[in-house]
Amino acid sequence: MNMTQVVSDNVAAAGYDFTTHTLYITFKNGSTYEYYNVPVHLYEALLLPHPWRVVGRQIRTYLYHRVA
């Protein structure tokens, strides 16, 4: 799985595991989170400019774990 840089005030990069539907987000403060069972359309929305404003609330509704 590759991380893709994102144009955002908060998000530095995002990645998605299509097998497990796990979304990976690295924030600009250096922390990385895994979000579980996230639909692919939310990952695709993260690749747009300033994505957290649009999909941040939706993504935070999924179970997650801080990994770094």
All heavy atoms as a GROMACS GRO file, in nm:
protein
  564
    1MET      N    1   0.085  -0.117   0.000
    1MET     CA    2   0.000   0.000   0.000
    1MET      C    3   0.090   0.123   0.000
    1MET      O    4   0.184   0.132   0.076
    1MET     CB    5  -0.089  -0.004   0.125
    1MET     CG    6  -0.195   0.099   0.125
    1MET     SD    7  -0.182   0.233   0.246
    1MET     CE    8  -0.075   0.175   0.369
    2ASN      N    9   0.058   0.216  -0.088
    2ASN     CA   10   0.134   0.339  -0.099
    2ASN      C   11   0.056   0.454  -0.037
    2ASN      O   12  -0.066   0.459  -0.047
    2ASN     CB   13   0.164   0.372  -0.245
    2ASN     CG   14   0.257   0.272  -0.308
    2ASN    OD1   15   0.350   0.225  -0.244
    2ASN    ND2   16   0.232   0.239  -0.432
    3MET      N   17   0.128   0.545   0.024
    3MET     CA   18   0.068   0.667   0.076
    3MET      C   19   0.080   0.774  -0.032
    3MET      O   20   0.182   0.787  -0.098
    3MET     CB   21   0.139   0.712   0.203
    3MET     CG   22   0.128   0.613   0.319
    3MET     SD   23  -0.039   0.598   0.383
    3MET     CE   24  -0.050   0.746   0.483
    4THR      N   25  -0.027   0.852  -0.048
    4THR     CA   26  -0.031   0.960  -0.147
    4THR      C   27  -0.036   1.092  -0.074
    4THR      O   28  -0.117   1.109   0.019
    4THR     CB   29  -0.157   0.945  -0.236
    4THR    OG1   30  -0.153   0.817  -0.300
    4THR    CG2   31  -0.162   1.054  -0.340
    5GLN      N   32   0.049   1.186  -0.113
    5GLN     CA   33   0.047   1.318  -0.051
    5GLN      C   34  -0.085   1.387  -0.082
    5GLN      O   35  -0.142   1.370  -0.189
    5GLN     CB   36   0.164   1.402  -0.100
    5GLN     CG   37   0.295   1.358  -0.045
    5GLN     CD   38   0.406   1.455  -0.082
    5GLN    OE1   39   0.409   1.508  -0.191
    5GLN    NE2   40   0.497   1.476   0.010
    6VAL      N   41  -0.132   1.466   0.016
    6VAL     CA   42  -0.261   1.533   0.006
    6VAL      C   43  -0.240   1.683   0.024
    6VAL      O   44  -0.158   1.725   0.106
    6VAL     CB   45  -0.357   1.478   0.114
    6VAL    CG1   46  -0.488   1.551   0.113
    6VAL    CG2   47  -0.378   1.330   0.096
    7VAL      N   48  -0.314   1.764  -0.053
    7VAL     CA   49  -0.311   1.909  -0.037
    7VAL      C   50  -0.414   1.944   0.069
    7VAL      O   51  -0.534   1.940   0.045
    7VAL     CB   52  -0.343   1.981  -0.169
    7VAL    CG1   53  -0.349   2.131  -0.149
    7VAL    CG2   54  -0.242   1.943  -0.275
    8SER      N   55  -0.366   1.973   0.191
    8SER     CA   56  -0.457   1.995   0.303
    8SER      C   57  -0.386   2.073   0.412
    8SER      O   58  -0.263   2.069   0.423
    8SER     CB   59  -0.503   1.859   0.358
    8SER     OG   60  -0.574   1.875   0.477
    9ASP      N   61  -0.465   2.140   0.496
    9ASP     CA   62  -0.408   2.207   0.612
    9ASP      C   63  -0.375   2.108   0.723
    9ASP      O   64  -0.286   2.133   0.804
    9ASP     CB   65  -0.506   2.311   0.667
    9ASP     CG   66  -0.530   2.424   0.568
    9ASP    OD1   67  -0.442   2.453   0.486
    9ASP    OD2   68  -0.641   2.483   0.574
   10ASN      N   69  -0.447   1.995   0.730
   10ASN     CA   70  -0.431   1.899   0.839
   10ASN      C   71  -0.370   1.766   0.797
   10ASN      O   72  -0.298   1.704   0.874
   10ASN     CB   73  -0.567   1.869   0.904
   10ASN     CG   74  -0.629   1.991   0.964
   10ASN    OD1   75  -0.559   2.077   1.014
   10ASN    ND2   76  -0.761   2.001   0.958
   11VAL      N   77  -0.402   1.718   0.678
   11VAL     CA   78  -0.363   1.585   0.633
   11VAL      C   79  -0.239   1.595   0.545
   11VAL      O   80  -0.235   1.674   0.451
   11VAL     CB   81  -0.479   1.518   0.556
   11VAL    CG1   82  -0.438   1.382   0.505
   11VAL    CG2   83  -0.603   1.508   0.645
   12ALA      N   84  -0.139   1.511   0.575
   12ALA     CA   85  -0.017   1.509   0.493
   12ALA      C   86  -0.026   1.405   0.383
   12ALA      O   87   0.016   1.429   0.269
   12ALA     CB   88   0.104   1.481   0.581
   13ALA      N   89  -0.080   1.286   0.417
   13ALA     CA   90  -0.085   1.177   0.320
   13ALA      C   91  -0.197   1.080   0.356
   13ALA      O   92  -0.239   1.072   0.471
   13ALA     CB   93   0.048   1.103   0.316
   14ALA      N   94  -0.241   1.004   0.256
   14ALA     CA   95  -0.346   0.905   0.277
   14ALA      C   96  -0.314   0.782   0.193
   14ALA      O   97  -0.254   0.791   0.085
   14ALA     CB   98  -0.482   0.960   0.240
   15GLY      N   99  -0.356   0.667   0.244
   15GLY     CA  100  -0.342   0.542   0.171
   15GLY      C  101  -0.462   0.454   0.198
   15GLY      O  102  -0.537   0.477   0.295
   16TYR      N  103  -0.483   0.352   0.115
   16TYR     CA  104  -0.600   0.267   0.130
   16TYR      C  105  -0.564   0.126   0.094
   16TYR      O  106  -0.501   0.099  -0.008
   16TYR     CB  107  -0.711   0.318   0.038
   16TYR     CG  108  -0.846   0.256   0.062
   16TYR    CD1  109  -0.925   0.298   0.168
   16TYR    CD2  110  -0.894   0.154  -0.020
   16TYR    CE1  111  -1.050   0.242   0.190
   16TYR    CE2  112  -1.018   0.098   0.002
   16TYR     CZ  113  -1.096   0.142   0.107
   16TYR     OH  114  -1.220   0.086   0.130
   17ASP      N  115  -0.603   0.032   0.180
   17ASP     CA  116  -0.587  -0.110   0.154
   17ASP      C  117  -0.720  -0.160   0.100
   17ASP      O  118  -0.818  -0.170   0.174
   17ASP     CB  119  -0.548  -0.183   0.281
   17ASP     CG  120  -0.519  -0.330   0.257
   17ASP    OD1  121  -0.586  -0.392   0.172
   17ASP    OD2  122  -0.431  -0.384   0.326
   18PHE      N  123  -0.725  -0.191  -0.030
   18PHE     CA  124  -0.849  -0.231  -0.094
   18PHE      C  125  -0.897  -0.369  -0.050
   18PHE      O  126  -1.015  -0.400  -0.063
   18PHE     CB  127  -0.831  -0.228  -0.247
   18PHE     CG  128  -0.813  -0.089  -0.300
   18PHE    CD1  129  -0.687  -0.034  -0.314
   18PHE    CD2  130  -0.923  -0.012  -0.334
   18PHE    CE1  131  -0.671   0.094  -0.362
   18PHE    CE2  132  -0.908   0.117  -0.383
   18PHE     CZ  133  -0.782   0.170  -0.396
   19THR      N  134  -0.809  -0.451   0.005
   19THR     CA  135  -0.847  -0.583   0.052
   19THR      C  136  -0.921  -0.576   0.185
   19THR      O  137  -1.024  -0.642   0.204
   19THR     CB  138  -0.722  -0.673   0.066
   19THR    OG1  139  -0.653  -0.676  -0.057
   19THR    CG2  140  -0.761  -0.813   0.108
   20THR      N  141  -0.870  -0.496   0.277
   20THR     CA  142  -0.928  -0.489   0.412
   20THR      C  143  -1.015  -0.365   0.433
   20THR      O  144  -1.075  -0.351   0.539
   20THR     CB  145  -0.817  -0.488   0.518
   20THR    OG1  146  -0.738  -0.369   0.502
   20THR    CG2  147  -0.730  -0.611   0.509
   21HIS      N  148  -1.020  -0.277   0.334
   21HIS     CA  149  -1.096  -0.152   0.343
   21HIS      C  150  -1.047  -0.065   0.460
   21HIS      O  151  -1.125  -0.001   0.528
   21HIS     CB  152  -1.246  -0.177   0.355
   21HIS     CG  153  -1.299  -0.262   0.244
   21HIS    ND1  154  -1.323  -0.212   0.119
   21HIS    CD2  155  -1.330  -0.393   0.239
   21HIS    CE1  156  -1.367  -0.309   0.041
   21HIS    NE2  157  -1.371  -0.420   0.111
   22THR      N  158  -0.915  -0.067   0.478
   22THR     CA  159  -0.852   0.012   0.583
   22THR      C  160  -0.794   0.139   0.522
   22THR      O  161  -0.720   0.134   0.426
   22THR     CB  162  -0.742  -0.067   0.655
   22THR    OG1  163  -0.800  -0.187   0.708
   22THR    CG2  164  -0.679   0.014   0.766
   23LEU      N  165  -0.831   0.252   0.581
   23LEU     CA  166  -0.783   0.382   0.538
   23LEU      C  167  -0.671   0.425   0.631
   23LEU      O  168  -0.684   0.415   0.753
   23LEU     CB  169  -0.897   0.484   0.544
   23LEU     CG  170  -0.863   0.629   0.517
   23LEU    CD1  171  -0.816   0.648   0.372
   23LEU    CD2  172  -0.984   0.717   0.544
   24TYR      N  173  -0.560   0.470   0.576
   24TYR     CA  174  -0.447   0.518   0.654
   24TYR      C  175  -0.434   0.667   0.629
   24TYR      O  176  -0.432   0.712   0.514
   24TYR     CB  177  -0.318   0.448   0.610
   24TYR     CG  178  -0.322   0.299   0.631
   24TYR    CD1  179  -0.375   0.215   0.534
   24TYR    CD2  180  -0.273   0.243   0.748
   24TYR    CE1  181  -0.380   0.078   0.553
   24TYR    CE2  182  -0.278   0.106   0.768
   24TYR     CZ  183  -0.331   0.025   0.670
   24TYR     OH  184  -0.337  -0.111   0.689
   25ILE      N  185  -0.426   0.743   0.737
   25ILE     CA  186  -0.410   0.888   0.725
   25ILE      C  187  -0.292   0.932   0.812
   25ILE      O  188  -0.287   0.898   0.930
   25ILE     CB  189  -0.536   0.963   0.769
   25ILE    CG1  190  -0.655   0.925   0.681
   25ILE    CG2  191  -0.512   1.115   0.764
   25ILE    CD1  192  -0.785   0.990   0.722
   26THR      N  193  -0.199   1.005   0.752
   26THR     CA  194  -0.091   1.068   0.825
   26THR      C  195  -0.121   1.217   0.829
   26THR      O  196  -0.140   1.281   0.724
   26THR     CB  197   0.045   1.044   0.759
   26THR    OG1  198   0.069   0.903   0.756
   26THR    CG2  199   0.157   1.113   0.836
   27PHE      N  200  -0.129   1.270   0.950
   27PHE     CA  201  -0.158   1.411   0.968
   27PHE      C  202  -0.028   1.491   0.969
   27PHE      O  203   0.080   1.436   0.991
   27PHE     CB  204  -0.237   1.433   1.098
   27PHE     CG  205  -0.376   1.377   1.090
   27PHE    CD1  206  -0.402   1.248   1.132
   27PHE    CD2  207  -0.480   1.453   1.039
   27PHE    CE1  208  -0.530   1.194   1.124
   27PHE    CE2  209  -0.608   1.401   1.030
   27PHE     CZ  210  -0.634   1.271   1.073
   28LYS      N  211  -0.037   1.619   0.949
   28LYS     CA  212   0.082   1.704   0.944
   28LYS      C  213   0.157   1.711   1.076
   28LYS      O  214   0.274   1.744   1.078
   28LYS     CB  215   0.044   1.844   0.896
   28LYS     CG  216   0.000   1.842   0.751
   28LYS     CD  217   0.026   1.969   0.680
   28LYS     CE  218  -0.006   1.948   0.532
   28LYS     NZ  219   0.002   2.070   0.457
   29ASN      N  220   0.091   1.675   1.186
   29ASN     CA  221   0.161   1.672   1.315
   29ASN      C  222   0.243   1.544   1.331
   29ASN      O  223   0.308   1.524   1.433
   29ASN     CB  224   0.062   1.688   1.431
   29ASN     CG  225  -0.030   1.569   1.448
   29ASN    OD1  226  -0.018   1.467   1.381
   29ASN    ND2  227  -0.125   1.583   1.539
   30GLY      N  228   0.240   1.455   1.230
   30GLY     CA  229   0.322   1.334   1.231
   30GLY      C  230   0.249   1.209   1.276
   30GLY      O  231   0.302   1.099   1.260
   31SER      N  232   0.130   1.220   1.330
   31SER     CA  233   0.057   1.102   1.375
   31SER      C  234  -0.010   1.032   1.257
   31SER      O  235  -0.054   1.097   1.162
   31SER     CB  236  -0.046   1.139   1.482
   31SER     OG  237  -0.139   1.230   1.431
   32THR      N  238  -0.014   0.900   1.265
   32THR     CA  239  -0.078   0.818   1.162
   32THR      C  240  -0.187   0.734   1.226
   32THR      O  241  -0.166   0.676   1.333
   32THR     CB  242   0.024   0.726   1.092
   32THR    OG1  243   0.125   0.807   1.032
   32THR    CG2  244  -0.041   0.640   0.986
   33TYR      N  245  -0.300   0.726   1.160
   33TYR     CA  246  -0.415   0.650   1.208
   33TYR      C  247  -0.462   0.552   1.102
   33TYR      O  248  -0.452   0.580   0.982
   33TYR     CB  249  -0.531   0.743   1.241
   33TYR     CG  250  -0.511   0.825   1.365
   33TYR    CD1  251  -0.436   0.941   1.361
   33TYR    CD2  252  -0.566   0.787   1.486
   33TYR    CE1  253  -0.417   1.018   1.475
   33TYR    CE2  254  -0.549   0.862   1.600
   33TYR     CZ  255  -0.474   0.978   1.595
   33TYR     OH  256  -0.456   1.053   1.709
   34GLU      N  257  -0.513   0.438   1.148
   34GLU     CA  258  -0.582   0.341   1.063
   34GLU      C  259  -0.731   0.354   1.093
   34GLU      O  260  -0.770   0.353   1.210
   34GLU     CB  261  -0.541   0.198   1.096
   34GLU     CG  262  -0.398   0.165   1.074
   34GLU     CD  263  -0.366   0.025   1.123
   34GLU    OE1  264  -0.438  -0.030   1.209
   34GLU    OE2  265  -0.266  -0.029   1.074
   35TYR      N  266  -0.812   0.364   0.991
   35TYR     CA  267  -0.957   0.366   1.004
   35TYR      C  268  -1.010   0.241   0.935
   35TYR      O  269  -0.977   0.216   0.819
   35TYR     CB  270  -1.015   0.492   0.940
   35TYR     CG  271  -0.975   0.619   1.010
   35TYR    CD1  272  -0.855   0.681   0.982
   35TYR    CD2  273  -1.059   0.677   1.105
   35TYR    CE1  274  -0.818   0.798   1.046
   35TYR    CE2  275  -1.023   0.795   1.170
   35TYR     CZ  276  -0.902   0.854   1.140
   35TYR     OH  277  -0.866   0.970   1.205
   36TYR      N  278  -1.095   0.165   1.004
   36TYR     CA  279  -1.136   0.033   0.958
   36TYR      C  280  -1.271   0.034   0.888
   36TYR      O  281  -1.363   0.105   0.928
   36TYR     CB  282  -1.139  -0.064   1.076
   36TYR     CG  283  -1.009  -0.064   1.152
   36TYR    CD1  284  -1.000  -0.008   1.278
   36TYR    CD2  285  -0.895  -0.118   1.096
   36TYR    CE1  286  -0.880  -0.007   1.348
   36TYR    CE2  287  -0.774  -0.117   1.164
   36TYR     CZ  288  -0.767  -0.061   1.289
   36TYR     OH  289  -0.648  -0.060   1.358
   37ASN      N  290  -1.281  -0.051   0.783
   37ASN     CA  291  -1.405  -0.071   0.707
   37ASN      C  292  -1.460   0.058   0.646
   37ASN      O  293  -1.580   0.083   0.646
   37ASN     CB  294  -1.512  -0.138   0.794
   37ASN     CG  295  -1.468  -0.275   0.838
   37ASN    OD1  296  -1.424  -0.355   0.756
   37ASN    ND2  297  -1.477  -0.302   0.966
   38VAL      N  298  -1.369   0.138   0.593
   38VAL     CA  299  -1.405   0.266   0.532
   38VAL      C  300  -1.432   0.244   0.383
   38VAL      O  301  -1.353   0.180   0.314
   38VAL     CB  302  -1.291   0.369   0.550
   38VAL    CG1  303  -1.322   0.498   0.479
   38VAL    CG2  304  -1.264   0.392   0.697
   39PRO      N  305  -1.543   0.295   0.332
   39PRO     CA  306  -1.570   0.281   0.188
   39PRO      C  307  -1.466   0.356   0.103
   39PRO      O  308  -1.415   0.460   0.144
   39PRO     CB  309  -1.708   0.343   0.168
   39PRO     CG  310  -1.758   0.380   0.302
   39PRO     CD  311  -1.649   0.366   0.401
   40VAL      N  312  -1.437   0.301  -0.012
   40VAL     CA  313  -1.333   0.356  -0.098
   40VAL      C  314  -1.364   0.500  -0.140
   40VAL      O  315  -1.273   0.579  -0.163
   40VAL     CB  316  -1.307   0.264  -0.220
   40VAL    CG1  317  -1.424   0.265  -0.315
   40VAL    CG2  318  -1.178   0.303  -0.289
   41HIS      N  319  -1.493   0.537  -0.149
   41HIS     CA  320  -1.523   0.673  -0.194
   41HIS      C  321  -1.474   0.779  -0.095
   41HIS      O  322  -1.441   0.890  -0.135
   41HIS     CB  323  -1.674   0.690  -0.223
   41HIS     CG  324  -1.760   0.701  -0.102
   41HIS    ND1  325  -1.812   0.592  -0.039
   41HIS    CD2  326  -1.803   0.810  -0.034
   41HIS    CE1  327  -1.885   0.633   0.065
   41HIS    NE2  328  -1.880   0.764   0.070
   42LEU      N  329  -1.461   0.745   0.034
   42LEU     CA  330  -1.405   0.841   0.129
   42LEU      C  331  -1.254   0.857   0.109
   42LEU      O  332  -1.201   0.967   0.123
   42LEU     CB  333  -1.437   0.800   0.272
   42LEU     CG  334  -1.585   0.811   0.311
   42LEU    CD1  335  -1.607   0.762   0.453
   42LEU    CD2  336  -1.633   0.954   0.295
   43TYR      N  337  -1.186   0.748   0.075
   43TYR     CA  338  -1.044   0.759   0.041
   43TYR      C  339  -1.026   0.847  -0.083
   43TYR      O  340  -0.941   0.936  -0.086
   43TYR     CB  341  -0.984   0.622   0.017
   43TYR     CG  342  -0.850   0.626  -0.051
   43TYR    CD1  343  -0.739   0.682   0.013
   43TYR    CD2  344  -0.832   0.579  -0.180
   43TYR    CE1  345  -0.615   0.689  -0.050
   43TYR    CE2  346  -0.710   0.585  -0.244
   43TYR     CZ  347  -0.602   0.640  -0.178
   43TYR     OH  348  -0.480   0.647  -0.240
   44GLU      N  349  -1.108   0.824  -0.184
   44GLU     CA  350  -1.098   0.903  -0.306
   44GLU      C  351  -1.125   1.051  -0.279
   44GLU      O  352  -1.061   1.137  -0.338
   44GLU     CB  353  -1.195   0.847  -0.411
   44GLU     CG  354  -1.153   0.711  -0.460
   44GLU     CD  355  -1.259   0.639  -0.541
   44GLU    OE1  356  -1.378   0.682  -0.537
   44GLU    OE2  357  -1.224   0.540  -0.608
   45ALA      N  358  -1.217   1.079  -0.187
   45ALA     CA  359  -1.245   1.219  -0.151
   45ALA      C  360  -1.126   1.282  -0.081
   45ALA      O  361  -1.104   1.403  -0.092
   45ALA     CB  362  -1.369   1.226  -0.062
   46LEU      N  363  -1.046   1.202  -0.010
   46LEU     CA  364  -0.927   1.256   0.057
   46LEU      C  365  -0.821   1.302  -0.042
   46LEU      O  366  -0.733   1.381  -0.006
   46LEU     CB  367  -0.865   1.150   0.149
   46LEU     CG  368  -0.925   1.137   0.286
   46LEU    CD1  369  -0.863   1.020   0.360
   46LEU    CD2  370  -0.905   1.264   0.366
   47LEU      N  371  -0.826   1.255  -0.164
   47LEU     CA  372  -0.726   1.292  -0.263
   47LEU      C  373  -0.756   1.427  -0.327
   47LEU      O  374  -0.672   1.482  -0.399
   47LEU     CB  375  -0.714   1.183  -0.369
   47LEU     CG  376  -0.677   1.045  -0.314
   47LEU    CD1  377  -0.668   0.944  -0.427
   47LEU    CD2  378  -0.549   1.049  -0.232
   48LEU      N  379  -0.873   1.483  -0.300
   48LEU     CA  380  -0.909   1.616  -0.349
   48LEU      C  381  -0.845   1.723  -0.260
   48LEU      O  382  -0.813   1.695  -0.145
   48LEU     CB  383  -1.061   1.631  -0.349
   48LEU     CG  384  -1.138   1.532  -0.436
   48LEU    CD1  385  -1.287   1.548  -0.412
   48LEU    CD2  386  -1.103   1.552  -0.583
   49PRO      N  387  -0.828   1.844  -0.309
   49PRO     CA  388  -0.771   1.951  -0.225
   49PRO      C  389  -0.856   1.979  -0.101
   49PRO      O  390  -0.979   1.981  -0.109
   49PRO     CB  391  -0.768   2.072  -0.318
   49PRO     CG  392  -0.766   2.013  -0.456
   49PRO     CD  393  -0.848   1.887  -0.447
   50HIS      N  394  -0.789   1.996   0.009
   50HIS     CA  395  -0.850   2.029   0.139
   50HIS      C  396  -0.962   1.932   0.176
   50HIS      O  397  -1.074   1.972   0.204
   50HIS     CB  398  -0.898   2.174   0.142
   50HIS     CG  399  -0.787   2.269   0.110
   50HIS    ND1  400  -0.684   2.294   0.199
   50HIS    CD2  401  -0.761   2.340  -0.002
   50HIS    CE1  402  -0.600   2.379   0.143
   50HIS    NE2  403  -0.643   2.407   0.022
   51PRO      N  404  -0.929   1.803   0.180
   51PRO     CA  405  -1.031   1.701   0.197
   51PRO      C  406  -1.090   1.693   0.337
   51PRO      O  407  -1.206   1.656   0.354
   51PRO     CB  408  -0.956   1.572   0.165
   51PRO     CG  409  -0.816   1.602   0.209
   51PRO     CD  410  -0.796   1.747   0.170
   52TRP      N  411  -1.013   1.724   0.440
   52TRP     CA  412  -1.060   1.701   0.576
   52TRP      C  413  -1.182   1.786   0.606
   52TRP      O  414  -1.268   1.746   0.682
   52TRP     CB  415  -0.947   1.727   0.677
   52TRP     CG  416  -0.974   1.660   0.808
   52TRP    CD1  417  -0.999   1.722   0.927
   52TRP    CD2  418  -0.979   1.521   0.835
   52TRP    NE1  419  -1.020   1.630   1.025
   52TRP    CE2  420  -1.007   1.504   0.971
   52TRP    CE3  421  -0.963   1.407   0.757
   52TRP    CZ2  422  -1.021   1.380   1.031
   52TRP    CZ3  423  -0.976   1.283   0.817
   52TRP    CH2  424  -1.004   1.271   0.952
   53ARG      N  425  -1.192   1.901   0.545
   53ARG     CA  426  -1.309   1.987   0.564
   53ARG      C  427  -1.436   1.918   0.513
   53ARG      O  428  -1.544   1.939   0.565
   53ARG     CB  429  -1.292   2.118   0.488
   53ARG     CG  430  -1.180   2.203   0.541
   53ARG     CD  431  -1.166   2.327   0.455
   53ARG     NE  432  -1.041   2.396   0.489
   53ARG     CZ  433  -0.987   2.489   0.414
   53ARG    NH1  434  -1.045   2.526   0.301
   53ARG    NH2  435  -0.876   2.547   0.452
   54VAL      N  436  -1.420   1.837   0.409
   54VAL     CA  437  -1.535   1.774   0.345
   54VAL      C  438  -1.571   1.640   0.410
   54VAL      O  439  -1.688   1.614   0.436
   54VAL     CB  440  -1.507   1.753   0.194
   54VAL    CG1  441  -1.621   1.682   0.125
   54VAL    CG2  442  -1.479   1.886   0.127
   55VAL      N  443  -1.472   1.556   0.437
   55VAL     CA  444  -1.502   1.419   0.480
   55VAL      C  445  -1.452   1.385   0.620
   55VAL      O  446  -1.470   1.273   0.667
   55VAL     CB  447  -1.446   1.315   0.380
   55VAL    CG1  448  -1.515   1.326   0.247
   55VAL    CG2  449  -1.296   1.326   0.368
   56GLY      N  450  -1.392   1.479   0.690
   56GLY     CA  451  -1.338   1.452   0.822
   56GLY      C  452  -1.441   1.397   0.920
   56GLY      O  453  -1.414   1.299   0.991
   57ARG      N  454  -1.557   1.456   0.924
   57ARG     CA  455  -1.662   1.410   1.016
   57ARG      C  456  -1.706   1.268   0.984
   57ARG      O  457  -1.730   1.187   1.072
   57ARG     CB  458  -1.783   1.501   1.012
   57ARG     CG  459  -1.763   1.628   1.086
   57ARG     CD  460  -1.891   1.705   1.096
   57ARG     NE  461  -1.862   1.836   1.150
   57ARG     CZ  462  -1.939   1.940   1.136
   57ARG    NH1  463  -2.052   1.930   1.070
   57ARG    NH2  464  -1.905   2.056   1.189
   58GLN      N  465  -1.718   1.238   0.855
   58GLN     CA  466  -1.760   1.104   0.815
   58GLN      C  467  -1.655   1.000   0.852
   58GLN      O  468  -1.689   0.894   0.903
   58GLN     CB  469  -1.785   1.100   0.664
   58GLN     CG  470  -1.903   1.183   0.620
   58GLN     CD  471  -1.913   1.187   0.468
   58GLN    OE1  472  -1.866   1.098   0.399
   58GLN    NE2  473  -1.973   1.293   0.416
   59ILE      N  474  -1.530   1.031   0.828
   59ILE     CA  475  -1.422   0.935   0.856
   59ILE      C  476  -1.411   0.910   1.006
   59ILE      O  477  -1.388   0.797   1.049
   59ILE     CB  478  -1.289   0.985   0.796
   59ILE    CG1  479  -1.297   0.978   0.643
   59ILE    CG2  480  -1.171   0.905   0.849
   59ILE    CD1  481  -1.182   1.043   0.571
   60ARG      N  482  -1.429   1.013   1.087
   60ARG     CA  483  -1.416   0.995   1.232
   60ARG      C  484  -1.525   0.907   1.292
   60ARG      O  485  -1.515   0.868   1.408
   60ARG     CB  486  -1.414   1.131   1.301
   60ARG     CG  487  -1.282   1.204   1.283
   60ARG     CD  488  -1.273   1.326   1.373
   60ARG     NE  489  -1.380   1.422   1.348
   60ARG     CZ  490  -1.367   1.536   1.282
   60ARG    NH1  491  -1.250   1.570   1.235
   60ARG    NH2  492  -1.469   1.616   1.265
   61THR      N  493  -1.628   0.871   1.215
   61THR     CA  494  -1.733   0.782   1.267
   61THR      C  495  -1.691   0.636   1.263
   61THR      O  496  -1.756   0.551   1.324
   61THR     CB  497  -1.866   0.799   1.190
   61THR    OG1  498  -1.848   0.757   1.055
   61THR    CG2  499  -1.915   0.942   1.196
   62TYR      N  500  -1.583   0.604   1.194
   62TYR     CA  501  -1.535   0.466   1.182
   62TYR      C  502  -1.438   0.434   1.296
   62TYR      O  503  -1.371   0.523   1.348
   62TYR     CB  504  -1.467   0.444   1.046
   62TYR     CG  505  -1.564   0.451   0.932
   62TYR    CD1  506  -1.594   0.571   0.871
   62TYR    CD2  507  -1.631   0.336   0.890
   62TYR    CE1  508  -1.687   0.578   0.768
   62TYR    CE2  509  -1.724   0.342   0.787
   62TYR     CZ  510  -1.752   0.464   0.727
   62TYR     OH  511  -1.844   0.470   0.627
   63LEU      N  512  -1.433   0.306   1.332
   63LEU     CA  513  -1.335   0.263   1.432
   63LEU      C  514  -1.195   0.294   1.381
   63LEU      O  515  -1.167   0.280   1.261
   63LEU     CB  516  -1.349   0.114   1.457
   63LEU     CG  517  -1.476   0.069   1.528
   63LEU    CD1  518  -1.478  -0.084   1.537
   63LEU    CD2  519  -1.487   0.131   1.664
   64TYR      N  520  -1.108   0.332   1.470
   64TYR     CA  521  -0.972   0.369   1.430
   64TYR      C  522  -0.873   0.332   1.539
   64TYR      O  523  -0.910   0.300   1.652
   64TYR     CB  524  -0.964   0.518   1.396
   64TYR     CG  525  -0.987   0.608   1.517
   64TYR    CD1  526  -0.881   0.649   1.598
   64TYR    CD2  527  -1.115   0.651   1.550
   64TYR    CE1  528  -0.902   0.731   1.707
   64TYR    CE2  529  -1.136   0.733   1.659
   64TYR     CZ  530  -1.030   0.772   1.737
   64TYR     OH  531  -1.051   0.853   1.846
   65HIS      N  532  -0.746   0.340   1.500
   65HIS     CA  533  -0.637   0.311   1.593
   65HIS      C  534  -0.518   0.396   1.551
   65HIS      O  535  -0.484   0.404   1.432
   65HIS     CB  536  -0.600   0.161   1.584
   65HIS     CG  537  -0.481   0.125   1.667
   65HIS    ND1  538  -0.487   0.112   1.802
   65HIS    CD2  539  -0.354   0.099   1.630
   65HIS    CE1  540  -0.366   0.079   1.846
   65HIS    NE2  541  -0.285   0.071   1.745
   66ARG      N  542  -0.455   0.460   1.649
   66ARG     CA  543  -0.334   0.538   1.620
   66ARG      C  544  -0.218   0.442   1.610
   66ARG      O  545  -0.194   0.362   1.700
   66ARG     CB  546  -0.309   0.642   1.729
   66ARG     CG  547  -0.190   0.728   1.697
   66ARG     CD  548  -0.172   0.836   1.802
   66ARG     NE  549  -0.054   0.913   1.767
   66ARG     CZ  550  -0.017   1.022   1.828
   66ARG    NH1  551  -0.089   1.070   1.927
   66ARG    NH2  552   0.091   1.087   1.790
   67VAL      N  553  -0.143   0.448   1.501
   67VAL     CA  554  -0.032   0.356   1.479
   67VAL      C  555   0.103   0.424   1.492
   67VAL      O  556   0.205   0.356   1.509
   67VAL     CB  557  -0.041   0.285   1.343
   67VAL    CG1  558  -0.161   0.191   1.342
   67VAL    CG2  559  -0.051   0.382   1.228
   68ALA      N  560   0.109   0.554   1.482
   68ALA     CA  561   0.237   0.624   1.497
   68ALA      C  562   0.213   0.767   1.544
   68ALA      O  563   0.112   0.824   1.521
   68ALA     CB  564   0.314   0.626   1.365
   0.00000   0.00000   0.00000
